[in-house]
Amino acid sequence: MIALTASIERRAGGFSLDVSFEAPPGVTGIIGPSGAGKTMALQAIAGLNRPDKARIALGDEVFIDTADGISLPPEKRNIGYVFQEARLFPHMTVAANLDYGAKRRGPGAPASRAEVIELLGIAPLLERHPASLSGGEAQRVAIGRALLSAPRLLLMDEPLASLDIRRRREIMPFLEALHERLRLPVLFVSHNIDEIVRLADRVIVLHGGRIAAKGGVGEVLNRLDVQNLILGEAEDDSTGTILDAKVLRHDDADGLTEVGGEGFRLVVSKLVSPEGTPVRLRLRAKDVALATAAPSNLSIQNVIEGTIRLIEDASAGQVSVTLETRDRGAAIHALVTGRAARLLGLKKGMPVWALIKSVAIAGGK
């Protein structure tokens, strides 16, 4: 299994980047506020800037080692790079843009031309020119061109940032399909927590040029200190909980699916995935209400019993409450008003029931 290993130090103006990490095959999400050093790190890996001190390698192939005087030029690194803008050649058709990527093809292509076209759903676009494409269509073509160069590593620098919500929703299923099909290391930079939750296997949080946290998506992004670091810049500014679950059963009569994991079971709108399929869920803290007695006769179907583990003041007169499920299998964040917390007498160790008004399916189908 070929992994990327990177240790990078670079100073530019008054900013200093100093990071070390490993990215195995699969998607490693990189998230952090503007100016955290995300793009600078990707550019160093691609050979688009010159670090002051670095060792970057993909398996046994060393891209740069300043101590040994090694520095491969960008074209020798066999890296695919997808920018915020599609950067297609305007005078070429989509087919010709794809063929340009294939001309730079190295050995061991992750997918054939036909597979890339099918995965990205771009067969109807092949004879069109970039000017006639929507933003989402153009970005899918740009991703296809990068893949057809047969990269051993794919860098994606906020590839959805320039798209509106509708275009992002259009392209996300194609990115998920790529994630399932390709087994090369992918670094995916985003400001959007939902994109990271939906696509990434692991995550790196950058802040001020340093790694603030890294690890599994739920392990890292469920931490309130991490959420507070990134939410000021994130497009979805709601704290929340990420849960890994599996499809347990389908209720065809009511059009519902039961999903569950350690310490919880939830009902969601019917999914197409078979029983046993892993899914990733996101519960926004603002969509979780609390009760101090077992509720009854509710329209809300998802209720989880737990114990308050932590209470912290949040912004704008709100209180952040973390509860642990009854068998300690999961931690769930809720956001309530300070007034509600006082009236309910919330305190650490108190049994409570979480009333979950909405569940977002962030991964799986």
Buried (B, 14 or more C-beta within 10 A) or exposed (E): EBBBBBBBBBEEEEEBBBBEBBBBBBBBBBBBBEBBBBBBBBBBBBBBBEBEBBBBBBEEBBBBBBEEEBBBEBEEBBBBBBBBEBBBEEEBBBBBBBBBBBEBBEEEBBBEBEBBBBBBBBEEBBEBBBEEBBBBBBBBBBBBBBBBBBBBBBBBBBBBBBBEEEBBEBBBEBBBBBBEBBEBBBBBBBBBBBBBBBBBBBBBBBBBBBBBBBEBBBBBBBBBEBBBBBBEBBBBEBBBBBBBBBBBEBEEEEEBBBBBBEBBEBBBEEBEBEEEBEBBBBBBBBBBBBBBEEEEEEEEBBBBBBBBBEBEEBEEEBBBBBBBBBEEBBBBBBBBEEEBBEEBEBEEEBEBBBBBBEBBBBBBE
